[in-house]
Amino acid sequence: MNQGKAAENPESRFSVVLVGAAKLPGVRINREAYLRSALARHCSEDDIRRAIEETPAAAGITVEVLDKVANDSIRYETAKVSALSAAAGIPGILALPATVPADMAQYFGHMLRISQKLAYLYSWPDLFSEDGDDVDDATMSVLTLFFGVMFGTQSANAAVGKVAGMMAEQVAKKLPQKALTQGVIYPIVKKVAAYIGVQMTKQSFAKTVSKAIPLVGAAVSGGLTFATYLPMAKRLKKHLSSLELTKPTYRVVRVEAEEVHEPAATEHAEQHERS
């Protein structure tokens, strides 16, 4: 597919913006540093250490505590992206070609930031490799689904729930690569990317109109960002907090089951040896 056709394809358009936003400075969240900082006022050092080494759910941190921390992060990111959006709106109509793409990149970058923060709080694994700027296909897929949840698509909600269920069942510390890149989840990823690509174009147009008048455009642009970003972040938080991965008991039950069955297996082996 040539570049012109890619630009006309909503799915490709979204993917290009997502990859570009992921490469912006400050967009990628260090999972360990974030969890340590975010949980410091609410949890013991032992709980924080276990949350980092395993997950907040495995550390027994309640959803109530996680929700409080998540709300703090949402407020911080919303204030930050709204201020940047307002600043980008000031130059007026002569600077539109420069400010609109930059504003969109900043907006998506902050969507990525809050997506990572919420994912790590609600027991998802590290989404980005520390080596290089490349984003692997599984991470691209799960981030696309997170964005889909933020944009209110029911198919994305269902797909994120399925991925979380796979990880909870397998007590996995990595994303299910096959399901996200070629399995049953992948067609949903493609549909969600296409949908967001269309919505992204509409949002770009709205921001372009808002920036046409200096100063007034700044207030409108910042307000538009606040009005869209905040409910989108809350939508993702609500969905992630409801999934099986967040339950403090889901690992404990598995461990207890293993402890219950292990002595029985040992006793059976001893009886077999005696016979």
N, C-alpha and C positions, 0 to 999 in steps of 0.2 A: 504494500500500500504506500503510495507516495505521500509526501507531507501535506499537500493540498487536501487530499481525500481524508487524511487523518484529522485535519483541522475541522472537516465537516462532520466527522463521526463523533457523536456526543460521548460515547464510551472512551474513545481515544483522547478526546479533549480533557475529560476528567482525569484520566490516568497520567497525562503529561503534567497537569497542574499538581496532582498529588505527589508525584515523584519530585517535581521541582520544589514544592513546599517542604518536603522531607529533607531536602539538602540545605535549607536555609539555616544560618547560624542560630543556635539557641533553641531550635525546634525539638530536637531529640532529648528526651528526659532520661537521665541516669536513674534506673530503677532503685538501686541501693541507696543513693544519696537522697532521692525523693522520699522513699519510705521512712528512712531514718529521721529526716527533718519533719515530715508530716505527722508522724506518730509520736514524736518525742514528748509532747505535752499530755498524751493520753495513755501511754503504755509503758510497761517496765522495759528495762534494757534487754532482759531475756526474751520477752515477747517480740520486741523489735528485731532482735537477732534472728529469731526463728521465722518471723515474717519475711525477712530478707532471704534467708537460706532456703525456706520453703515457700509459704504463702501466708498472708494475713489470716486466712481461714484456718490453716493448719496451726497457727499460733493461738487460735481461739479468740481472736479479736472479734467482738460482736459487730453486727451490721449497724447498730446504733452509733457506735464509735466511728465506723468507716463512713457512714452517712454524714456525720458532722465534719469530718476531715474533707470529704468530697465537696461539701457545700463551701467550705473555706477556699478550696482550690478553684471552684467554679467562679466564685466572686472575684478572686484575684485575676484569673485569666480574662473574665468578661470586662473588668475595668481596664485592663491593659490593652486588649484588642480594640475597645471602644475609643480609648484615647488616641491610639495610633491611627484609627480610621478617621477620626475628626481632624487630626493633623494632616493627613493625606488629602482631606477635602478642601483645605484652605487655598491652594494655588489658583483654583478657578478653571475656567474653560480652556485657557491656552495650554495648560499643563495636563489636560485629560489623557492624552496618549501615554504619558509616563505614569500618572498617579493611579489610574484604574487597574492596570496589571499588578502594580506593586501592592495596592490595597487588597486585591483578591488573593495574592500570594500570602500576605500577612494574615488575612482572615483564615485561609486554609491552614497556615502554619499554626495558628492558635487553636484551630479545631484539632489538629494533630497533637498539640501539647495537652489539651484537656482529655483527649481520647486515651493517651498513654497514662496520664495520672489516674484517671478513673479505672482503667484496666488493671493497673498495678495494685490499687487499693482493693479491688474486688477479685484479686487472686489470679489474674492472667499472667502468663510468663513474659519475660523480656521480649519486646517486639523488634528491637533493632540490634544488629551485631555491632560490636565496638570497632570492628575492622572495616575501614572504607566507608564510602558514601552510598554504596549500592543498597537497594531495598529488595529483599528476596520476594518471590512470588507469593508465598504463603502470608507474609506480612502485608503485602499489597492487598491481598484478598480480604484479610480480616479487618484492615483499616477501612477498606471500601465498605464493608458491612457495618462497621461502627458509624461511618458517615451516613449510611443508609438509615440506620436507627435514628440518627440525629435529624435527618430530613423527613422522618415519619413514615418510612416504607415498611409495611407489615412483613413482606418477604425477608427483609434484612433482619427484623426481630426474630423471626422463626429460624433463620440460618445461624444467627449468633447463638441462639439457644441450643441448636443442634451441636455446634462446635464446642460450646461450654460443656454439654452433656458428654461428649466424647472424651474431653479432657478429664472431667470428674470421674468418669467410669474407669479410666486407665491410670488415674493419679499421675497424669502427664505433666512434665515441666516444659514441654515444647508444643508449638502449634501442630495440629494434625496436617502435615504437609500435603498428603495425597488428597484428602477430602477437599482442601481449599484450592488446589491447583488443577485437579483433573477428575475429582469425584463428584458426588451428588450436590455439593455446595457450590461448585464452580459456576454452573449456569446461572445461579442466583446472583453471584458476584457480578457477572457480566451485565445482567439486567439492571442491577442497582447502579453500576457505573454509568450506564447509558442514561438512566433516569436523572442521576445527579448532574451529568453533563448538560442536559436540557435545563435543569433548574439553575445551574451555574450561569448559563447564558442570560437567563431572565434576571438573575441577581446582578450581573454585570451591568445590564441595561439600567436597572433601578439606581445603581450607584453612579452611573454616568450622568443620569438626569440630576441626581442630588448634588453633584459636584459642579454643575454648570454655573451656579451663582456663588462667588466667593463669600466666605464667612457664613452666610446662611447655609451654603452647601456643606460647610464643615459641621455645623450643628445637626443637619439632616443626616449626613453620612454617619456621624458618630451615633446618633439616635437609632438609625436603621440597623447598624451593627449590633448595638445593645439589644434591640427588640428581637433580633433573629438569633444571635449567638446564645443568649442566656437560656431561652426555652429549649434550644437544641441540646445544649450541654446537660440540662436537667433531664431531658428525655433519655439520653444515653445513660446517665447515672441511675435513673429509675429502672431501666431495663437490666443493666449489669448487676445492680444490687439484688435483683429478684432471682438470679440464676443459681443453680446448684453449687457452682464454684465458691460462692460466698458463705455457704453454710459451715459454721465452725465444726460440725459433727461429721462431715462427709468423709474426712480422712480417719477420724477417730473410730468410727464404726468399722471401717475396713481393717484397721489395726486390731481392734478388739476381736473381730471375726477370725483373724489369723491366729491370735493368741488362744482363742477357744478351740480351734481345730488342731492346732499343733500338738498339744499334749495327747489328744485322742489318737493322732497318727503315730506318735511315739509309743503309746501303750500297745497299739495294734502290732507294731513291729516287734516289740519285746515278746508279746504272746506268740508270734509266729516263730521267733528264734527258739523259744522254750519248747515248742512243739516239734 
